Amino acid sequence: METMNEETLKLFDGDFEPFCQWKKDEHEILEIHLRGFKKQHLRVQVEEPGIVKITGERPIDGTLRRRFRKEIKIPKNCKTDEIRAKFSGDILQIILPKQTTAFPAKPGSTESITRSESMPSSYLLHIESSSSTLEMNTKLALQVAGVLAVVLAFGAYAYKYFHCGHVEG
C-alpha cells in the first residue's frame, strides 16, 4: 500500500478574505492584515494589463492550510515600475507610488502645486474564494431560472391566446 506524504495530503481549511484598508499619503498603500502568515507564505506579482495579484497560503496544523487571493487594479496615475510590497508584523503593505504633476501656482511664480489623484476603494477588483464563487454562481443560476420561467410563462400564454383564438374562428 502506498503511503501519502504531507505534500499530497494538502487539505484546505478554506479560502478566506483578509481585512484590508487603503492608506493615502504621497503613495496609495493597501494594507492587508494577515495574522499567522510569514513572508515565505506570500506572493505579490504585477501582472498585465495593470493588475497586482496577491496570494498567500500557510499551514494551520498538520495537513490543514489557509489561503487567500486578491487582485487590485493599478490606477493610471501609478508608477507601475516602482510598485513594492513590505511585510512587517502581521501586515502586508502594497505601495503604489503616484505620479505627480507640477502646476505653477500663479503666473510668474516659482512655487508649484503638486497634484495627485486618490484611488477609491473600488479599485479592489477581485476577491476569489471557493465560497464567494459558489455564491456568485448560485445567484446567477437563480437569475437565469427566473428569466427562463418568465419567458416560458409568456410563451405559454401567447401560444394559448393566439393558437386557441384561430381554432375557434
C-alpha positions in Angstrom: 0.0 0.0 0.0 1.3 3.4 -1.0 1.8 5.9 1.8 0.8 9.5 1.2 3.3 12.2 2.2 2.3 15.7 3.5 2.6 17.3 0.1 -0.1 15.1 -1.4 -2.4 15.5 1.6 -2.7 19.3 1.4 -6.2 20.0 2.8 -7.6 23.5 2.9 -9.5 24.8 5.9 -10.9 27.2 3.3 -10.1 30.3 1.5 -10.6 33.5 3.4 -10.8 37.2 2.8 -8.3 39.1 4.9 -9.1 42.5 6.4 -7.8 45.3 4.0 -7.7 49.0 4.2 -6.4 51.8 2.0 -4.0 54.4 3.4 -3.2 57.6 1.5 -0.1 59.8 1.8 2.3 60.5 -1.0 1.5 57.0 -2.2 -1.5 54.7 -2.3 -1.0 51.9 0.2 -3.1 48.8 0.6 -2.7 47.2 4.0 -3.6 43.6 4.2 -3.9 42.1 7.8 -2.5 38.5 7.8 -2.2 37.1 11.3 -0.1 34.0 11.3 1.4 34.4 7.9 5.2 34.7 7.2 7.0 36.4 4.3 7.6 33.0 2.7 3.9 32.3 2.6 3.1 35.3 0.5 3.5 36.2 -3.2 2.9 39.6 -4.9 3.0 39.8 -8.7 2.4 42.7 -11.1 0.5 41.2 -14.0 -0.5 42.5 -17.3 -2.6 44.5 -18.0 -2.4 46.7 -14.9 -3.2 44.1 -12.1 -1.4 43.4 -8.9 -2.1 39.8 -7.8 -1.6 39.0 -4.1 -1.7 35.4 -2.9 -0.9 33.6 0.3 -1.0 30.1 1.7 0.1 28.9 5.1 -0.1 25.7 7.2 -2.5 25.7 10.1 -1.8 22.4 11.8 -0.8 19.0 10.4 -2.1 19.0 6.8 -4.6 21.8 7.0 -3.8 25.0 5.2 -5.4 28.5 4.8 -5.1 30.6 1.7 -6.3 33.8 0.0 -6.1 35.6 -3.3 -6.7 39.2 -4.1 -6.3 41.2 -7.3 -6.2 45.0 -7.4 -6.3 47.2 -10.4 -3.3 49.5 -10.8 -4.5 53.1 -11.2 -3.4 55.0 -14.3 -1.6 57.6 -12.2 0.7 54.9 -10.6 4.3 54.4 -11.4 4.0 50.7 -12.2 7.7 50.0 -12.2 8.0 51.3 -8.6 5.3 49.2 -7.0 6.7 47.4 -4.0 5.5 45.2 -1.1 6.6 45.3 2.5 5.7 42.7 5.2 6.1 43.7 8.8 4.4 42.1 11.8 1.1 40.8 10.5 0.6 43.5 7.9 1.5 43.3 4.2 1.7 46.7 2.6 1.4 47.1 -1.2 2.8 50.5 -2.0 1.6 52.1 -5.2 3.6 55.3 -5.9 1.6 58.0 -7.6 2.9 60.1 -10.5 2.8 63.7 -9.6 2.3 66.6 -12.0 3.6 70.1 -11.0 1.4 73.1 -11.9 2.6 76.7 -11.4 0.7 78.4 -8.6 0.4 81.8 -10.3 1.8 83.3 -13.5 5.3 84.4 -12.8 5.6 82.5 -9.5 8.3 79.9 -8.9 6.1 78.0 -6.5 4.3 74.9 -7.8 1.4 72.8 -6.6 1.7 69.1 -6.8 -1.5 67.4 -7.8 -2.1 63.8 -7.0 -5.3 61.8 -7.5 -6.6 59.5 -4.9 -7.6 55.9 -5.5 -11.1 54.9 -4.4 -11.6 51.6 -2.7 -13.4 50.5 -5.8 -10.0 49.6 -7.2 -10.3 46.4 -5.3 -11.1 44.2 -8.2 -11.5 40.6 -7.4 -11.6 38.5 -4.3 -11.6 34.9 -5.2 -12.6 32.2 -2.8 -14.5 29.0 -3.3 -17.4 30.2 -1.1 -17.7 33.6 -2.9 -17.5 31.9 -6.3 -20.2 29.4 -5.3 -22.4 32.2 -4.0 -22.0 34.2 -7.3 -22.7 31.0 -9.4 -25.8 30.3 -7.3 -27.1 33.9 -7.7 -26.5 33.7 -11.5 -28.3 30.4 -11.7 -31.3 31.7 -9.8 -31.5 34.8 -12.1 -31.3 32.7 -15.2 -34.0 30.4 -13.9 -36.2 33.4 -13.0 -35.9 34.9 -16.5 -36.5 31.4 -18.1 -39.7 31.0 -16.0 -41.0 34.4 -17.1 -40.2 33.7 -20.8 -41.8 30.2 -20.7 -44.9 31.6 -18.9 -45.2 34.4 -21.5 -44.7 31.9 -24.4 -47.4 29.6 -23.0 -49.8 32.5 -22.6 -49.1 33.8 -26.1 -49.4 30.3 -27.6 -52.7 29.6 -25.9 -54.1 33.1 -26.8 -53.1 33.1 -30.5 -53.5 29.4 -31.2 -56.8 28.9 -29.5 -58.2 32.1 -30.9 -57.6 30.9 -34.5 -59.1 27.5 -33.9 -62.5 28.9 -32.9 -62.7 31.4 -35.8 
